[in-house]
Each structure stands twice: as C-alpha cells, then as structure tokens.
C-alpha cells in the first residue's frame, strides 16, 4: 500500500474497496488522525484525511473560516473516495465527529457508517472554565471573535510524555503539527452553528455508528454520547475509555481506539455488505461496552 503525505498536510493511503474518511478536530490538524489512518490502512482500507479549510495556517485563517467551508473540504474528500471505493465510512475527532454526522446526513447514499471519537456536541468538560459557558449568549460572529479560547493544560492528553510533545508543538510556531495554541471565538461559534444544523437532522442519520469516548474527557462530558445514543436513527455501538483524555487518537489508549474502529468496520460495515443480498429485518439496537486497555 502506498502513502502520500501532501504539502497541505492532508494524507491519503491507498488500500481496498472500503474507504475511510477521517476528519480532524477544531483548530487541529490531520496529524492527530495519522496513526489512526495508518492502522486502518494496515487493516486493508483506503484512507483519506483532508486538511479542513482554515486549518494548519494562521489564527486569522481560522478566524474567518465557516463551518460550511469545513464541510466543503470533507465533501471533496468524500467524492474522491466514492470514485474508487465500494463503500465509505466517515470518522472524526471532537468537532470532526460532528462534521462526520453532517456528512452522513448530507450524503446518506454515499456514507455507510460513522465513527465518532470523543464527539463534542457541547464544550463542557472539566477543563472548560465556568466563564466559557457565558459564551453561549453570543450569537454574532463579530462579537464571538472578541473572545479567544486557549488550549488549556492538559491539552486533551493524559499521558505526560505525549502531552509534553503536544504542548511543545502547540507553541512551536508551526500550526501543522498540533494546531494553534488559541482558537478564535468565531470558530467556536461556527462549531455551535454546525452542531445546531446536525441536531435538526439527527434522527435522519440511520447509518450504523461507533462512538468512542473517554470517561475523563477534559473537553466534552459523557452526556455528549448519551445525547447521541438517544437521538441517532440507526444502530449505535459505544465504548468508554478509562485511561485517556479528549484526543483519543493520540493519547495512551490510541491503539485500543484503532482496534475498535477496525472491528466496527469488519463486523458492521463489511458484514452488512456481505449480507446485502439477503433482506435484513433486524431491529435497531444500542450497545454499551466499557473498554479497558
């Protein structure tokens, strides 16, 4: 299998007929999805992880970007995958998880399943300061851009060694590796608007969904997955992690996350594809499994 890590920090990994679209988080970069992409490619799948519009550049680039721009980046990568793959699964981290749901709702005939890693419907983890909740009263982007959201310690990472590397990259002046140390309020507001759009359509999202969320998430409380489990329209499989924080694709249980993703594709997406010639009248099911490394 062949990889091509482009100068725009997107990456593509050629593999089999199942395509995986990976979407990074708000203010993040494709680097945070790279190990996940390699694991999925090693399992035989084709992977495309685009650099979302406004990301991996300056503070002002992110400040002026819109969630529709991020969605356009995801849609373009989806089109590339559907041109060569028989089926596509969309998976994202944090904001990228919500963007994955948008893609599934927007292209139901092209998306076979979704994988949500620490999905952030609400920014309400234990590291979020109380005054940040007042930001919910802001509804105009010009006003939102008067506020900044710094990337606070522990930077979404529980493992101290990985956290040190992330913190060093955050403040290195190179946003391609770990993103920006500060997220403009306008981008946070755009995330809220995207969430509102997805919530209006959430029951129409009937593709099978995998949710992996850390119990100690510093940015998104477990009530995020409770909401998704209750409202998504298809089969929902959830796993809680007990030894990592928000950025589950790089923290100390990243290998378990990749293992669960590979298993989900094999036992849900590929199984359903093999059974597609037989009428399937199975009822909707919700599974909850507590996973430990």
PyMOL commands that set and color helices and strands:
alter all, ss='L'
color gray80, all
select helices_A, chain A and resi 30-42+59-64+67-82+95-106+130-137+141-144+160-170+175-178+185-204+223-231+254-274
alter helices_A, ss='H'
color red, helices_A
select strands_A, chain A and resi 3-5+11-13+18-23+46-49+87-93+113-117+148-150+182-184+208-214+236-241+286-290
alter strands_A, ss='S'
color yellow, strands_A
deselect
rebuild
show_as cartoon
